[in-house]
Amino acid sequence: MNQTYLETNAELSKPRTAEEITALDAKATREYFLENINQNTVFFHTLEEKINHLTSIRAWDKETLEKYDYPVVKELFQQAYAYKFRFPNFIGAYKFYTSYALRTPDGSRIYERFEDRVVLNALAYSKDEYHAKDIVDAIMTGRFQPATPTFLNAGRGQGGEPVSCFLLDADDNMEAIAAVFKDSLQLSRRGGGVSINLTDLRENGAPIKNHAGAARGVIPVMKILEDIFSYADQLGQRQGAGAAYLHIMHPDIMAFLDTKRENADEKIRIKTLSLGVVIPDVFMRKAKTGEHVMLPSVYDLQQAGYGRLSGIDWEKQYDEVEKNPLVSKTYIDPRQVLARIAQIQMESGYPFIVYQDAMNRGNPAPWLGPIRFSNLCTEIAQSSKPGLFEVDGSDAGMEEGYATACNLGSFNIHKMLELLEAGELKQFEHTVSTAVEFLDTVVDAANLKCSPTVNRGNSFKRAIGLGQMNLHGALLYRGLSYDSDQARELFDKYLVHITFYAIKASMWIMKTWITSCEFPPLSMSDPTLDRTGFFETMKPHLKKYFSEEDIEGLHADLKEYGINNTYLQAIPPTGSISYINNSTPSIHPIVDPVEIRKEGKIGRIHSPAFGLTQWMEKTGNQPVETAYSLGWKPIIDMYAVALPYVDQASSLTLFFKEGATTRDINKAQIYAWKKGIKSLYYTRIRQTELTSRKQAAESTEDCVACAL
């Protein structure tokens, strides 16, 4: 098979003009279709023949294809194909046909084009045929893109679930731990990443049934979870992925962190399981003042009536717990812990960080309980509640807990800004409403009965995550510096409009149910329907672009009808979907003007950033800003713009230049905490190899204290 498209793509590694970059990427894409895709695509004479064949072999789900009458289905396919869509970038085409398009069982031939996958999404997750048409338009225009599990699994006869990730609480008994193992296995094989809160497991050396020192702590549980995620994947299409979170005041915290050290003993080393730490404000304040922080016994906290460590409000109860003689405790220097975190991040990129109090200050539904931890990408922030279990492992008749499912899809900021800039507010609102209804339908479509707590939380929280991507691409396209007031103001204006119309769309779903005399999923007396408190905090921001009449009108509707989705927004890292949408990932800067990716057997692929050629033309070929050249501060400042609007969190990766030290990392983490950032994702350092261990370990109390 000819692969001249790879040779053409490799030409992008050399310095090029804007015209040459555009031409080479387009040429590689054409060659890829001529040499690979076209000749390996299964041909059908008619749409009816294609549907009959793929449903008969259970490649496509027959029920999905029969959701509407055949003329409607045919019209949807015609609508999608009328766009005469062509991938504008090579990596987008490559990603779609290697990761998303349905193939024959042996993988040699292709059944689906991009348009087919779009229509399957419209059929699977539409409320009616008119909504289905709107979905086709939203995706085909590139304004909205469902997350990978949703886009990949829609309408497949043997696909996984359309949910991106799941969050589970592990409680301190063998029945609850076993339930987490079972749920993790089942959820992972359905295609979602799973994160587990281990904070409430008693520490190593704690008593079990009055046997002193019997407990083994969190690390043995982590080892089992790592094996579970390595074993359970989605038929090889998506690798199993998991994360373990631990509160920084848990007595096992240092051992937990050391599992990611390069020189850790193999008995405790964690290789593939991601790690995250949960940090309360009291910890950061004591690091500033140089005070030691207590690590209370998880077991004693329960026995003394304080409940689970993950649910304690340390702003209110730290002093009380510290003075209580019934709770045994050890002490640790918080500056040393922060330095250790930075050292391990230099080696592995882990752990992720969740700032517990910032998460909970931004929680629109605090009556559902505290936000205890986050997901694999740190953008999910929802209340959860561990349940109680019978000795047989069931929760029937016991206190029922609820967990979290993530139903995600992202807007292309550039495409949506084009509507705002053209004054097409009705189309902007319509696109947002289409996306909200799409993800709300995903909530209903997901079959999560394999995990009762996740199923329960998904059903009554009805949480969705409207995400964003292509921010830097949009700025490059307009010749704007990422680190500029103009860029931040543009992003703020954009998010005000997204937020207003998202709340309005979710309210409208609830209003429609109520006025049509159908039963909404929640009792009208349930406080989770109340969005007025969160909306009050939004008013000063909304007033910048909306009239008093519009704002008060929506506020009145919220008071009368409530809202359908407890959570609405979360900004994920948007990996693969950014490529097929021809977007820069998420809202952070690009890593390189022409990104180099390693893709399986074919090796390196060169991917020019969206907006690159426009930037070169508008700025006279000025150097392109990247995440590494900008550094961490402008990135944190941009993510801080989203704080008033995003009711969950954002995946914020910190980027450092070569030679960065633990002091640099701690300084960035402290700055993020002061800005009110809710979570930090990966830590990335641009270097050919890790700096010497002497440099990696370089950290002093003074630098942490000064930064705080």
Summary of the structure (lengths in Angstrom):
residues: 708
radius of gyration: 25.3
end to end distance: 59.2
largest distance: 79.3
contacts: 2503
relative contact order: 0.10
helix: 49%
strand: 12%
